[in-house]
Amino acid sequence: MSIHRHSYPTAREAAEACAKHVLMRLEDALSGEGEATLALSGGETPKAMFEVLAKSGIDWSRIHLFWVDERAVPPSSPASNYRVAEENLIRPAGIPRRNIHRIPAELRPEAAAARYVDDIREYFGLAEGEMPQFDVIHRGLGADGHTASLFPGEPLIEDREQIAAAVYVEKLGQYRITLLPGALMAARHTVFLVTGADKAQAVRAVFHEPYNPKLYPGQVVSHHGRHIVWFLDDQAAALLD
């Protein structure tokens, strides 16, 4: 396992550096004859990263997009993680529709999770019990320490057997569908893009508090993943040594 972190004066610079790192890892994966896989997170933070990816000129016909998590809303909703990627990456880059593996969150949450797991298993050719190995997973971190849609206290933080599941986020009063720790930890490369002063306490906790993922879900992959790189702006990194 290797963990590296980099901080930059502005959120834009952090996003651009993260995008360049993702592109390098994808190019590595494409150096053979096959395809590459990238799992995206949503929110406002990665928009600048998506814009850099869209303009990169990488061969998107050989890259398949998946999602780390999704809110239980249709893809047309402003709250949809898919829609953020659609507007800022998929359409601008002209990524083929056959390469898009979105979470069908317009379905009932449990059905959406099951359909998504089936899609992942089919693409990766997984046997029962096997985990997908995404080439790159892009993650964020909430001010409360959540990552993916694994919020503090979520029982599935302990789950290493399932690929994805529906979760109910009590504090938000909403369902989400999320990849689970087994799939997150199996990724070949993980990038965290975290910006803003409101994230500083959560970032500090991930790196410096005793390991307690039920309290600090962001620790799950940070302590057990494979190749992990954090991209922070100076505000998010303010409480680190």
Backbone as CSV, one residue per row, in Angstrom:
resi,resn,N_x,N_y,N_z,CA_x,CA_y,CA_z,C_x,C_y,C_z
1,MET,0.848,-1.194,0.000,0.000,0.000,0.000,0.881,1.240,0.000
2,SER,0.504,2.249,-0.774,1.222,3.520,-0.761,0.207,4.655,-0.693
3,ILE,0.504,5.649,0.147,-0.353,6.819,0.287,0.504,8.065,0.091
4,HIS,0.069,8.940,-0.773,0.744,10.218,-0.990,-0.297,11.322,-0.927
5,ARG,0.127,12.482,-0.504,-0.799,13.613,-0.514,-0.075,14.855,-1.015
6,HIS,-0.825,15.679,-1.729,-0.295,16.903,-2.307,-1.304,18.015,-2.031
7,SER,-0.813,19.184,-1.701,-1.713,20.321,-1.502,-1.317,21.460,-2.440
8,TYR,-2.310,22.246,-2.816,-2.144,23.308,-3.800,-2.839,24.568,-3.288
9,PRO,-2.375,25.735,-3.729,-2.956,26.981,-3.211,-4.454,27.121,-3.432
10,THR,-4.954,26.629,-4.559,-6.372,26.804,-4.880,-7.037,25.478,-5.212
11,ALA,-8.367,25.481,-5.105,-9.145,24.292,-5.453,-8.974,23.948,-6.932
12,ARG,-8.886,24.961,-7.771,-8.721,24.724,-9.208,-7.409,24.004,-9.500
13,GLU,-6.343,24.441,-8.845,-5.044,23.800,-9.063,-5.043,22.359,-8.567
14,ALA,-5.710,22.120,-7.444,-5.812,20.745,-6.935,-6.571,19.869,-7.917
15,ALA,-7.678,20.391,-8.466,-8.483,19.620,-9.417,-7.710,19.325,-10.692
16,GLU,-6.944,20.305,-11.172,-6.166,20.100,-12.390,-5.072,19.063,-12.170
17,ALA,-4.411,19.121,-11.019,-3.371,18.137,-10.718,-3.966,16.742,-10.583
18,CYS,-5.130,16.651,-9.960,-5.812,15.366,-9.820,-6.162,14.811,-11.193
19,ALA,-6.680,15.660,-12.067,-7.041,15.219,-13.415,-5.826,14.684,-14.168
20,LYS,-4.696,15.371,-14.045,-3.481,14.926,-14.740,-3.020,13.570,-14.218
21,HIS,-3.148,13.371,-12.906,-2.777,12.076,-12.318,-3.703,10.968,-12.819
22,VAL,-5.005,11.245,-12.842,-5.969,10.265,-13.355,-5.632,9.903,-14.800
23,LEU,-5.327,10.906,-15.609,-5.000,10.650,-17.013,-3.753,9.773,-17.155
24,MET,-2.749,10.010,-16.316,-1.549,9.169,-16.365,-1.868,7.721,-16.031
25,ARG,-2.699,7.531,-15.013,-3.051,6.165,-14.620,-3.888,5.498,-15.707
26,LEU,-4.783,6.237,-16.336,-5.581,5.671,-17.422,-4.701,5.340,-18.632
27,GLU,-3.758,6.216,-18.936,-2.839,5.942,-20.056,-2.028,4.676,-19.784
28,ASP,-1.613,4.506,-18.530,-0.904,3.278,-18.167,-1.778,2.055,-18.445
29,ALA,-3.049,2.157,-18.044,-3.966,1.027,-18.230,-4.222,0.752,-19.703
30,LEU,-4.154,1.798,-20.531,-4.425,1.653,-21.964,-3.191,1.262,-22.759
31,SER,-2.053,1.103,-22.092,-0.806,0.829,-22.813,-0.813,-0.539,-23.484
32,GLY,-1.691,-1.416,-23.018,-1.838,-2.713,-23.680,-2.921,-2.663,-24.732
33,GLU,-3.567,-3.777,-24.936,-4.591,-3.872,-25.977,-6.000,-3.623,-25.432
34,GLY,-6.133,-3.596,-24.115,-7.465,-3.593,-23.532,-8.063,-2.220,-23.303
35,GLU,-9.006,-2.191,-22.361,-9.721,-0.973,-22.010,-9.316,-0.550,-20.597
36,ALA,-9.797,0.618,-20.190,-9.543,1.119,-18.846,-10.878,1.457,-18.200
37,THR,-10.882,1.459,-16.869,-12.103,1.761,-16.133,-11.842,2.876,-15.132
38,LEU,-12.814,3.773,-15.036,-12.741,4.919,-14.134,-14.077,5.053,-13.429
39,ALA,-14.061,5.059,-12.095,-15.278,5.252,-11.297,-15.254,6.660,-10.720
40,LEU,-16.338,7.400,-10.944,-16.412,8.818,-10.592,-17.280,9.058,-9.366
41,SER,-16.949,10.128,-8.650,-17.822,10.635,-7.592,-18.471,11.925,-8.079
42,GLY,-19.439,12.413,-7.316,-20.173,13.592,-7.742,-19.889,14.806,-6.875
43,GLY,-20.857,15.719,-6.858,-20.700,16.952,-6.094,-20.115,18.068,-6.936
44,GLU,-19.912,19.212,-6.289,-19.375,20.382,-6.976,-17.861,20.288,-7.178
45,THR,-17.163,19.678,-6.226,-15.696,19.692,-6.230,-15.086,19.175,-7.530
46,PRO,-15.561,18.058,-8.106,-14.852,17.510,-9.271,-15.170,18.168,-10.605
47,LYS,-16.025,19.183,-10.640,-16.376,19.771,-11.936,-15.147,20.239,-12.705
48,ALA,-14.236,20.907,-12.007,-13.023,21.395,-12.677,-12.173,20.231,-13.159
49,MET,-12.127,19.155,-12.385,-11.396,17.960,-12.804,-12.016,17.373,-14.065
50,PHE,-13.348,17.290,-14.100,-14.033,16.762,-15.276,-13.714,17.598,-16.520
51,GLU,-13.654,18.912,-16.350,-13.379,19.789,-17.492,-11.998,19.509,-18.080
52,VAL,-11.006,19.294,-17.213,-9.655,18.975,-17.691,-9.651,17.621,-18.395
53,LEU,-10.328,16.641,-17.803,-10.404,15.320,-18.429,-11.051,15.408,-19.810
54,ALA,-12.108,16.216,-19.910,-12.849,16.310,-21.172,-11.995,16.883,-22.293
55,LYS,-11.058,17.755,-21.953,-10.226,18.422,-22.965,-8.918,17.691,-23.235
56,SER,-8.721,16.549,-22.591,-7.408,15.906,-22.595,-7.022,15.255,-23.908
57,GLY,-8.002,14.832,-24.684,-7.696,14.124,-25.918,-7.396,12.647,-25.737
58,ILE,-7.555,12.114,-24.520,-7.360,10.690,-24.292,-8.405,9.896,-25.076
59,ASP,-8.105,8.655,-25.380,-8.996,7.828,-26.209,-10.170,7.317,-25.369
60,TRP,-11.223,8.111,-25.310,-12.386,7.753,-24.483,-13.136,6.546,-25.030
61,SER,-12.886,6.164,-26.268,-13.576,4.985,-26.808,-13.116,3.706,-26.114
62,ARG,-11.982,3.783,-25.392,-11.450,2.611,-24.697,-11.562,2.734,-23.176
63,ILE,-12.300,3.742,-22.707,-12.437,3.960,-21.264,-13.902,3.829,-20.877
64,HIS,-14.164,2.996,-19.890,-15.530,2.798,-19.405,-15.707,3.523,-18.075
65,LEU,-16.798,4.278,-17.981,-17.096,5.068,-16.787,-18.107,4.367,-15.897
66,PHE,-17.807,4.336,-14.624,-18.711,3.850,-13.586,-18.845,4.944,-12.535
67,TRP,-19.722,4.698,-11.557,-19.925,5.684,-10.492,-19.696,5.062,-9.127
68,VAL,-19.080,5.858,-8.247,-18.833,5.421,-6.874,-20.138,5.362,-6.097
69,ASP,-20.979,6.362,-6.314,-22.264,6.399,-5.610,-23.219,7.308,-6.355
70,GLU,-24.477,7.239,-5.953,-25.511,8.049,-6.589,-26.659,8.279,-5.625
71,ARG,-27.241,9.453,-5.715,-28.463,9.737,-4.968,-29.641,9.054,-5.656
72,ALA,-30.666,8.726,-4.899,-31.832,8.023,-5.445,-32.732,9.007,-6.180
73,VAL,-32.212,9.494,-7.313,-32.931,10.459,-8.150,-32.736,10.065,-9.609
74,PRO,-33.612,10.507,-10.488,-33.417,10.207,-11.911,-32.222,10.978,-12.472
75,PRO,-31.694,10.547,-13.620,-30.496,11.193,-14.163,-30.707,12.638,-14.593
76,SER,-31.948,13.049,-14.750,-32.231,14.439,-15.118,-32.214,15.386,-13.922
77,SER,-32.171,14.844,-12.710,-32.233,15.669,-11.511,-30.950,16.477,-11.322
78,PRO,-31.064,17.741,-10.883,-29.860,18.522,-10.571,-29.010,17.884,-9.471
79,ALA,-29.606,17.003,-8.653,-28.868,16.340,-7.569,-28.118,15.100,-8.045
80,SER,-28.299,14.704,-9.292,-27.713,13.465,-9.813,-26.204,13.600,-10.021
81,ASN,-25.444,12.669,-9.452,-24.004,12.634,-9.717,-23.733,12.352,-11.190
82,TYR,-24.570,11.503,-11.772,-24.422,11.219,-13.199,-24.563,12.501,-14.020
83,ARG,-25.557,13.323,-13.679,-25.798,14.528,-14.476,-24.592,15.473,-14.453
84,VAL,-23.925,15.585,-13.292,-22.732,16.434,-13.209,-21.681,15.946,-14.196
85,ALA,-21.471,14.632,-14.237,-20.494,14.074,-15.174,-20.970,14.203,-16.618
86,GLU,-22.254,14.028,-16.825,-22.827,14.157,-18.176,-22.557,15.556,-18.745
87,GLU,-22.787,16.567,-17.937,-22.675,17.947,-18.411,-21.233,18.416,-18.525
88,ASN,-20.358,17.910,-17.662,-18.997,18.446,-17.591,-17.926,17.543,-18.195
89,LEU,-18.282,16.275,-18.461,-17.296,15.344,-19.007,-17.834,14.550,-20.191
90,ILE,-18.938,13.842,-20.005,-19.390,12.886,-21.024,-19.734,13.568,-22.336
91,ARG,-20.588,14.594,-22.282,-20.965,15.298,-23.515,-19.786,16.068,-24.108
92,PRO,-19.064,16.880,-23.305,-17.942,17.629,-23.889,-16.868,16.735,-24.512
93,ALA,-16.622,15.573,-23.910,-15.578,14.683,-24.429,-16.100,13.741,-25.508
94,GLY,-17.416,13.676,-25.686,-17.987,12.767,-26.679,-17.760,11.309,-26.341
95,ILE,-17.899,10.960,-25.060,-17.668,9.579,-24.636,-18.809,8.703,-25.150
96,PRO,-18.492,7.584,-25.806,-19.554,6.735,-26.376,-20.518,6.228,-25.299
97,ARG,-21.790,6.191,-25.649,-22.821,5.749,-24.690,-22.599,4.316,-24.227
98,ARG,-22.018,3.490,-25.094,-21.799,2.093,-24.710,-20.781,1.969,-23.572
99,ASN,-20.015,3.034,-23.329,-18.981,3.018,-22.299,-19.472,3.594,-20.969
100,ILE,-20.748,3.945,-20.892,-21.296,4.600,-19.698,-22.072,3.570,-18.882
101,HIS,-21.663,3.376,-17.656,-22.305,2.412,-16.758,-22.859,3.169,-15.550
102,ARG,-23.928,3.912,-15.776,-24.462,4.713,-14.666,-25.292,3.843,-13.733
103,ILE,-25.449,4.314,-12.523,-26.326,3.654,-11.555,-27.763,4.040,-11.894
104,PRO,-28.659,3.073,-12.150,-30.037,3.410,-12.564,-30.887,3.846,-11.367
105,ALA,-30.569,5.023,-10.844,-31.129,5.450,-9.563,-32.584,5.896,-9.636
106,GLU,-33.162,5.870,-10.847,-34.599,6.147,-10.947,-35.422,4.940,-10.502
107,LEU,-34.782,3.782,-10.387,-35.445,2.586,-9.866,-35.513,2.640,-8.337
108,ARG,-36.246,1.704,-7.727,-36.193,1.588,-6.273,-34.740,1.367,-5.863
109,PRO,-34.295,1.932,-4.741,-32.868,1.871,-4.386,-32.284,0.467,-4.392
110,GLU,-33.009,-0.508,-3.826,-32.482,-1.880,-3.797,-32.376,-2.452,-5.205
111,ALA,-33.367,-2.154,-6.042,-33.336,-2.638,-7.425,-32.222,-1.957,-8.212
112,ALA,-32.011,-0.666,-7.961,-30.939,0.067,-8.632,-29.581,-0.522,-8.271
113,ALA,-29.392,-0.831,-6.992,-28.125,-1.415,-6.550,-27.905,-2.779,-7.185
114,ALA,-28.954,-3.589,-7.218,-28.836,-4.935,-7.800,-28.513,-4.855,-9.290
115,ARG,-29.176,-3.945,-10.007,-28.918,-3.783,-11.441,-27.480,-3.313,-11.683
116,TYR,-27.013,-2.413,-10.839,-25.650,-1.888,-10.969,-24.620,-2.994,-10.717
117,VAL,-24.848,-3.789,-9.696,-23.949,-4.901,-9.401,-23.914,-5.875,-10.587
118,ASP,-25.076,-6.159,-11.166,-25.124,-7.047,-12.335,-24.301,-6.480,-13.491
119,ASP,-24.420,-5.174,-13.704,-23.682,-4.514,-14.782,-22.176,-4.628,-14.538
120,ILE,-21.748,-4.372,-13.296,-20.329,-4.475,-12.956,-19.836,-5.900,-13.141
121,ARG,-20.604,-6.868,-12.645,-20.190,-8.273,-12.764,-20.065,-8.687,-14.230
122,GLU,-21.006,-8.237,-15.037,-20.977,-8.603,-16.456,-19.767,-7.989,-17.143
123,TYR,-19.519,-6.699,-16.884,-18.401,-6.038,-17.564,-17.063,-6.675,-17.179
124,PHE,-16.867,-6.900,-15.895,-15.585,-7.425,-15.421,-15.492,-8.951,-15.513
125,GLY,-16.603,-9.604,-15.833,-16.595,-11.060,-15.916,-16.328,-11.718,-14.570
126,LEU,-17.011,-11.230,-13.532,-16.738,-11.669,-12.171,-17.495,-12.946,-11.815
127,ALA,-16.820,-13.816,-11.098,-17.484,-14.953,-10.471,-18.082,-14.484,-9.144
128,GLU,-18.980,-15.265,-8.591,-19.588,-14.934,-7.298,-18.486,-14.736,-6.255
129,GLY,-18.570,-13.632,-5.526,-17.597,-13.363,-4.476,-16.386,-12.566,-4.924
130,GLU,-16.183,-12.422,-6.244,-15.051,-11.640,-6.735,-15.377,-10.145,-6.731
131,MET,-14.350,-9.319,-6.560,-14.506,-7.871,-6.584,-13.965,-7.302,-7.891
132,PRO,-14.589,-6.259,-8.411,-14.045,-5.594,-9.595,-12.755,-4.870,-9.228
133,GLN,-11.844,-4.781,-10.176,-10.622,-3.993,-9.971,-10.659,-2.812,-10.937
134,PHE,-11.261,-1.724,-10.473,-11.271,-0.510,-11.284,-9.841,-0.002,-11.424
135,ASP,-9.497,0.489,-12.610,-8.155,1.056,-12.783,-7.986,2.301,-11.919
136,VAL,-9.001,3.154,-11.901,-8.955,4.356,-11.058,-10.325,4.578,-10.431
137,ILE,-10.330,4.825,-9.128,-11.539,5.286,-8.448,-11.268,6.693,-7.931
138,HIS,-12.156,7.600,-8.279,-12.071,8.982,-7.801,-13.041,9.152,-6.641
139,ARG,-12.539,9.682,-5.554,-13.362,9.833,-4.354,-13.294,11.260,-3.823
140,GLY,-14.287,11.597,-3.005,-14.276,12.846,-2.270,-14.384,12.556,-0.784
141,LEU,-14.496,13.591,0.001,-14.636,13.474,1.444,-15.568,14.571,1.925
142,GLY,-16.594,14.187,2.693,-17.515,15.176,3.228,-16.983,15.821,4.498
143,ALA,-17.564,16.936,4.867,-17.153,17.616,6.095,-17.384,16.742,7.325
144,ASP,-18.307,15.781,7.219,-18.567,14.852,8.328,-17.701,13.606,8.261
145,GLY,-16.799,13.548,7.286,-15.908,12.403,7.137,-16.428,11.313,6.225
146,HIS,-17.619,11.494,5.636,-18.141,10.429,4.765,-17.395,10.409,3.442
147,THR,-17.370,9.248,2.823,-16.820,9.090,1.488,-17.673,8.067,0.760
148,ALA,-17.718,8.149,-0.584,-18.765,7.456,-1.325,-20.082,7.867,-0.655
149,SER,-21.018,6.949,-0.443,-22.183,7.276,0.400,-22.134,6.437,1.662
150,LEU,-20.946,6.338,2.227,-20.734,5.667,3.503,-20.578,6.748,4.562
151,PHE,-21.643,6.964,5.316,-21.684,8.025,6.315,-21.344,7.465,7.693
152,PRO,-20.900,8.320,8.610,-20.582,7.831,9.960,-21.726,7.014,10.555
153,GLY,-21.370,5.854,11.087,-22.359,4.976,11.713,-22.991,3.973,10.782
154,GLU,-22.718,4.055,9.481,-23.323,3.132,8.507,-22.805,1.703,8.743
155,PRO,-23.717,0.749,9.025,-23.271,-0.634,9.283,-22.497,-1.260,8.125
156,LEU,-22.804,-0.860,6.883,-22.152,-1.478,5.731,-20.689,-1.067,5.583
157,ILE,-20.225,-0.145,6.422,-18.797,0.181,6.429,-17.972,-1.064,6.755
158,GLU,-18.580,-2.011,7.455,-17.880,-3.262,7.802,-17.999,-4.328,6.712
159,ASP,-18.803,-4.067,5.676,-19.093,-5.080,4.660,-17.944,-5.192,3.656
160,ARG,-17.386,-6.381,3.532,-16.323,-6.629,2.548,-16.767,-7.637,1.488
161,GLU,-18.021,-8.067,1.542,-18.500,-9.145,0.671,-19.286,-8.633,-0.534
162,GLN,-20.101,-7.603,-0.348,-20.932,-7.086,-1.427,-20.172,-6.034,-2.233
163,ILE,-20.555,-5.890,-3.485,-19.948,-4.880,-4.352,-20.572,-3.520,-4.124
164,ALA,-21.892,-3.470,-4.060,-22.615,-2.209,-3.896,-23.941,-2.488,-3.207
165,ALA,-24.536,-1.449,-2.651,-25.812,-1.616,-1.950,-26.520,-0.278,-1.841
166,ALA,-27.812,-0.357,-1.554,-28.582,0.836,-1.215,-28.399,1.129,0.273
167,VAL,-28.258,2.405,0.604,-28.144,2.814,2.003,-29.116,3.957,2.246
168,TYR,-29.624,4.020,3.475,-30.493,5.138,3.848,-29.683,6.068,4.737
169,VAL,-29.555,7.317,4.316,-28.777,8.300,5.071,-29.735,9.070,5.975
170,GLU,-29.729,8.705,7.235,-30.699,9.241,8.194,-30.644,10.762,8.265
171,LYS,-29.449,11.321,8.354,-29.316,12.771,8.549,-29.822,13.563,7.346
172,LEU,-29.839,12.920,6.173,-30.317,13.598,4.973,-31.733,13.188,4.594
173,GLY,-32.213,12.108,5.224,-33.545,11.619,4.901,-33.670,11.135,3.472
174,GLN,-32.613,10.496,2.960,-32.652,10.048,1.568,-31.888,8.739,1.389
175,TYR,-32.284,8.008,0.357,-31.570,6.800,-0.035,-30.468,7.150,-1.034
176,ARG,-29.411,6.349,-0.973,-28.347,6.425,-1.961,-27.918,5.005,-2.330
177,ILE,-27.227,4.899,-3.439,-26.636,3.626,-3.852,-25.134,3.853,-3.893
178,THR,-24.376,2.943,-3.318,-22.944,3.179,-3.192,-22.124,1.905,-3.361
179,LEU,-20.934,2.059,-3.917,-19.955,0.982,-3.829,-19.593,0.772,-2.365
180,LEU,-19.268,-0.442,-2.014,-18.944,-0.789,-0.631,-17.434,-1.003,-0.482
181,PRO,-16.936,-1.087,0.762,-15.490,-1.120,0.991,-14.728,-2.182,0.214
182,GLY,-15.306,-3.374,0.036,-14.593,-4.411,-0.705,-14.217,-3.959,-2.104
183,ALA,-15.165,-3.339,-2.806,-14.909,-2.850,-4.162,-13.989,-1.635,-4.144
184,LEU,-14.174,-0.754,-3.169,-13.335,0.437,-3.089,-11.874,0.070,-2.831
185,MET,-11.656,-0.895,-1.958,-10.289,-1.270,-1.599,-9.592,-2.061,-2.698
186,ALA,-10.357,-2.672,-3.598,-9.764,-3.496,-4.662,-9.246,-2.677,-5.833
187,ALA,-9.536,-1.380,-5.865,-9.120,-0.546,-6.995,-7.603,-0.530,-7.147
188,ARG,-7.143,-0.480,-8.374,-5.701,-0.402,-8.614,-5.148,0.949,-8.156
189,HIS,-5.912,1.998,-8.384,-5.499,3.343,-7.962,-6.716,4.089,-7.429
190,THR,-6.506,4.856,-6.364,-7.560,5.686,-5.795,-7.042,7.117,-5.685
191,VAL,-7.855,8.063,-6.147,-7.519,9.473,-5.961,-8.618,10.132,-5.135
192,PHE,-8.202,10.905,-4.151,-9.117,11.739,-3.388,-8.903,13.182,-3.817
193,LEU,-9.981,13.864,-4.158,-9.936,15.295,-4.447,-10.801,15.986,-3.398
194,VAL,-10.162,16.758,-2.525,-10.864,17.352,-1.379,-10.444,18.809,-1.254
195,THR,-11.421,19.717,-1.276,-11.106,21.139,-1.217,-12.062,21.857,-0.269
196,GLY,-11.595,22.967,0.264,-12.442,23.821,1.094,-12.139,23.723,2.574
197,ALA,-12.248,24.856,3.257,-11.961,24.916,4.690,-12.892,24.030,5.503
198,ASP,-14.108,23.817,5.023,-15.060,22.994,5.773,-14.639,21.527,5.825
199,LYS,-13.687,21.127,4.979,-13.217,19.734,4.969,-11.972,19.530,5.829
200,ALA,-11.394,20.599,6.345,-10.092,20.498,7.021,-10.126,19.561,8.227
201,GLN,-11.172,19.649,9.025,-11.255,18.803,10.215,-11.383,17.329,9.819
202,ALA,-12.173,17.053,8.790,-12.347,15.674,8.341,-11.040,15.119,7.768
203,VAL,-10.318,15.933,7.012,-9.031,15.494,6.468,-8.061,15.172,7.597
204,ARG,-7.997,16.050,8.588,-7.115,15.809,9.732,-7.476,14.500,10.431
205,ALA,-8.777,14.258,10.605,-9.222,13.040,11.290,-8.814,11.784,10.524
206,VAL,-8.955,11.811,9.202,-8.588,10.642,8.396,-7.122,10.287,8.588
207,PHE,-6.264,11.307,8.637,-4.832,11.054,8.711,-4.307,10.883,10.136
208,HIS,-4.949,11.516,11.112,-4.339,11.582,12.442,-5.145,10.950,13.568
209,GLU,-6.432,10.720,13.382,-7.203,10.070,14.445,-6.980,8.558,14.400
210,PRO,-7.105,7.865,15.536,-7.012,6.403,15.531,-8.010,5.804,14.537
211,TYR,-7.631,4.667,13.973,-8.464,4.041,12.949,-9.826,3.653,13.523
212,ASN,-10.859,4.281,12.999,-12.232,4.040,13.441,-13.163,4.414,12.290
213,PRO,-13.259,3.536,11.270,-14.007,3.906,10.068,-15.495,4.111,10.287
214,LYS,-16.059,3.542,11.353,-17.477,3.810,11.632,-17.675,5.282,11.988
215,LEU,-16.638,5.893,12.568,-16.687,7.305,12.912,-16.127,8.175,11.792
216,TYR,-15.081,7.668,11.130,-14.421,8.406,10.045,-14.363,7.506,8.809
217,PRO,-15.463,7.410,8.054,-15.492,6.491,6.912,-14.383,6.725,5.893
218,GLY,-13.903,7.952,5.802,-12.824,8.239,4.865,-11.561,7.448,5.135
219,GLN,-11.445,6.876,6.331,-10.272,6.062,6.656,-10.298,4.695,5.980
220,VAL,-11.452,4.251,5.509,-11.586,2.875,5.033,-10.533,2.533,3.994
221,VAL,-10.490,3.288,2.912,-9.536,2.979,1.853,-8.185,3.609,2.146
222,SER,-8.168,4.733,2.858,-6.892,5.374,3.169,-5.974,4.446,3.946
223,HIS,-6.537,3.553,4.720,-5.722,2.649,5.523,-5.570,1.262,4.890
224,HIS,-6.409,0.937,3.915,-6.387,-0.430,3.390,-6.367,-0.517,1.868
225,GLY,-6.305,0.604,1.182,-6.300,0.548,-0.276,-4.914,0.209,-0.817
226,ARG,-4.734,0.350,-2.112,-3.464,-0.039,-2.744,-2.607,1.192,-3.046
227,HIS,-2.878,1.893,-4.118,-2.115,3.092,-4.477,-3.055,4.280,-4.345
228,ILE,-2.818,5.103,-3.343,-3.759,6.170,-2.989,-3.044,7.514,-3.028
229,VAL,-3.636,8.481,-3.724,-3.075,9.825,-3.768,-4.170,10.821,-3.429
230,TRP,-3.867,11.693,-2.484,-4.780,12.760,-2.074,-4.362,14.063,-2.743
231,PHE,-5.341,14.778,-3.294,-5.137,16.103,-3.861,-6.004,17.077,-3.064
232,LEU,-5.347,17.987,-2.369,-6.017,18.916,-1.459,-5.689,20.351,-1.849
233,ASP,-6.607,21.271,-1.559,-6.197,22.663,-1.600,-5.696,23.053,-0.205
234,ASP,-5.053,24.205,-0.106,-4.430,24.593,1.163,-5.459,24.722,2.290
235,GLN,-6.682,25.080,1.947,-7.715,25.189,2.981,-8.051,23.831,3.568
236,ALA,-8.220,22.840,2.727,-8.544,21.490,3.220,-7.370,20.877,3.975
237,ALA,-6.151,21.265,3.626,-4.949,20.712,4.246,-4.488,21.501,5.470
238,ALA,-5.241,22.510,5.871,-4.761,23.467,6.865,-4.424,22.854,8.225
239,LEU,-5.062,21.747,8.601,-4.842,21.170,9.927,-3.897,19.977,9.910
240,LEU,-3.300,19.701,8.758,-2.330,18.617,8.687,-0.950,19.116,9.129
241,ASP,-0.127,18.198,9.603,1.237,18.553,9.999,2.053,18.917,8.763
